[in-house]
Amino acid sequence: MKYRRFGKTDWQVSEIGLGTWQVGGKWGSGFSFDNAASILECAIEEGINFIDTADVYEAGLSETAVGKAVRSADHKIYVATKCGRQIIPHENQYYTPDVLERYVDQSLLRLGLEQIDLIQLHCPPSEVYARDEIFERFIRLREKGKIAHMGVSVEKIDEALQALNYEVVSSVQIIFNIFRQRPAAEFFAEAKKRDVAIISRVPLASGLLTGLYSADTVFGKEDHRSFNRNGEAFDKGETFSGVPYEVGLQAVAEIKKVAPDLDNLIPLALSWILSHEEVSCVIPGVSRVGQLDSIIASENYGLSSQAIDQLGEIYDRHIREWVHESW
């Protein structure tokens, strides 16, 4: 496993981390602590030392599973969790420093840790990024020792840029993949200037960029890939990166021609992200241990400059019009 510096924290984190939205079970299919433990233990054995979770993943069960695995590890594992999505309705006026601190305290209990390495605002309403009192509370939480660092998980580039105005922000988690290329052009340089780490999330576009789906693929009714394609439940950019499913399939068919040697496109998709040196860590998620093999294989997959150019052309032809100006 290769490691990269995580911005001004000076941590050395595995460039491939683990996202845990669906750890312990597929989206909407129920949670298994045994399955989650197997995935987490295997990831740690493979050298992954950065795990991203959230208080709303499986109503806190993901945090509980992550905490147990981390406490059992014989070396440092960096834990990043998130807060804010429990607020319903999810609107600016309901975000208060006291509410967010209470969520942090609850996460600490579920994780079983004395300190959270990285706490992140979990895609709050855009107005929250202009509220000094919210970010000041995280400075206080750092002084109290409840957190080591604070970051944000964003939907839009404008939100990411606004978050950089706060010294307390050490990282920005943003959707960045072959289907969402705009951050590299409009955000990465500014983050590098501020020495803020970049976490690439939704790296496989909800699985679409694995190349394993077709027009006949059926997703469960409780899977966001069924019910959120038009943003019915939350930002539609979280589902297939905001790309219409049929359009994505057409683009994936072209991407397969770039890498005819691959059984699935995971190594290519993750290698493309990691070809951007500003990215500190990419956090693919898995629902079973076997899926880790393709993720770890990305470490040794060579991506040529010609392939990178081809992927840019595919984006321009198939994807740009659907996503580029929206986020």
Buried (B, 14 or more C-beta within 10 A) or exposed (E): EEBBEBBBBEBBBBBBBBBBBBBBBBBBEEBBEEBBBBBBBBBBEBBBBBBBBBBBBBEBBBBBBBBBBBEEBEEEBBBBBBBBBBBEEBEBEEBBBEBBBEBBEBBBEBBEBEBBBBBBBBBBBBEBBEBEEBBEBBBEBBEEEBBBBBBBBBBBBBBBBBBBEBEBBBBBBBBBBBBBBBBBEEBBEBBBEBEBBBBBBBBBBBBBBBBBBEEEEEBEEEBBBBBBBEEEEBBBBBBBBBBBBEBBBBBBEBBBEBBEEBEBBBBBBBBBBBBBEBBBBBBBBBBBBEBBEBBBBBBEBEBEEEBBEBBBEBBEEBBBEBBBEEB
